[in-house]
Each structure stands twice: as structure tokens, then as C-alpha cells.
Amino acid sequence: MTELELNPGDVVIIRAFDDVPEHLFRVEVVFEDCVTGFAVTGPLAGSYGEPALEMIVRLISTN
């Protein structure tokens, strides 16, 4: 995947894992190897998470 320029407030798609389907995620903080924020859709909607950058499928919208 190409390096993404991620910023707080961006919405990305997180790939499916375990029993959790692909879902939207709003970024709050960007680190070197992961982002923090909250799931927007799916069974984890409203839940805090720290997905690794390699779990990001693509950028949906920017802040």
C-alpha cells in the first residue's frame, strides 16, 4: 500500500479481521505504526481502537 497522509479527523476503511467485517474508522491520532480513534460503522461502532497502519484499506474522507 502507498504511504497515506493521515490526519486527525480523517475517515478510513479498516480491513476485516477475526469476525469483524470491514468498517469505517475516524482517526484521532496518527503514530508511526498505528492510528487511534473510533469505529464509525459495523459491530464495533463507537468503540475505541488502535489499528496498525497496514490494516487501513484506503482513505475515505479528509478532515
C-alpha positions as CSV (number, residue, x, y, z in Angstrom):
1,M,0.0,0.0,0.0
2,T,1.2,3.5,-0.8
3,E,2.0,5.7,2.2
4,L,-1.1,7.7,3.2
5,E,-1.0,11.2,4.6
6,L,-3.3,10.7,7.5
7,N,-4.5,13.5,9.8
8,P,-6.9,13.7,12.8
9,G,-10.5,13.7,11.7
10,D,-9.8,11.6,8.5
11,V,-12.1,8.6,7.9
12,V,-10.5,5.4,6.7
13,I,-11.6,1.8,5.9
14,I,-10.2,-0.8,8.2
15,R,-9.9,-4.3,6.7
16,A,-11.9,-7.2,8.1
17,F,-10.3,-9.2,10.9
18,D,-11.4,-12.1,13.0
19,D,-15.2,-11.9,13.0
20,V,-15.3,-8.1,12.4
21,P,-16.2,-7.0,8.9
22,E,-14.5,-4.2,7.0
23,H,-15.6,-0.9,8.6
24,L,-15.2,2.9,8.7
25,F,-12.9,4.4,11.4
26,R,-12.3,8.0,12.3
27,V,-8.7,8.8,13.1
28,E,-7.9,10.9,16.2
29,V,-4.1,10.5,16.5
30,V,-1.5,9.3,13.9
31,F,1.6,7.4,15.1
32,E,4.5,5.9,13.2
33,D,2.9,2.4,13.2
34,C,-0.8,2.8,14.0
35,V,-3.6,5.3,14.4
36,T,-6.0,5.7,17.3
37,G,-9.7,6.7,17.1
38,F,-13.2,5.3,17.0
39,A,-15.1,2.9,14.7
40,V,-17.8,4.7,12.9
41,T,-19.7,1.7,11.4
42,G,-20.0,-2.1,12.0
43,P,-20.3,-4.1,15.2
44,L,-17.6,-2.0,16.9
45,A,-19.3,1.4,16.1
46,G,-18.4,3.8,18.9
47,S,-15.6,1.7,20.2
48,Y,-12.1,3.0,20.7
49,G,-9.3,1.2,18.7
50,E,-5.6,1.3,17.8
51,P,-5.4,-0.4,14.4
52,A,-2.0,-0.8,12.7
53,L,-1.4,1.2,9.6
54,E,-1.3,-2.0,7.5
55,M,-5.0,-2.6,8.4
56,I,-6.0,0.6,6.6
57,V,-7.5,-0.3,3.2
58,R,-8.0,3.3,1.9
59,L,-8.7,6.9,2.9
60,I,-12.4,7.7,2.5
61,S,-12.6,11.4,3.6
62,T,-10.3,14.0,5.0
63,N,-10.9,16.4,7.8
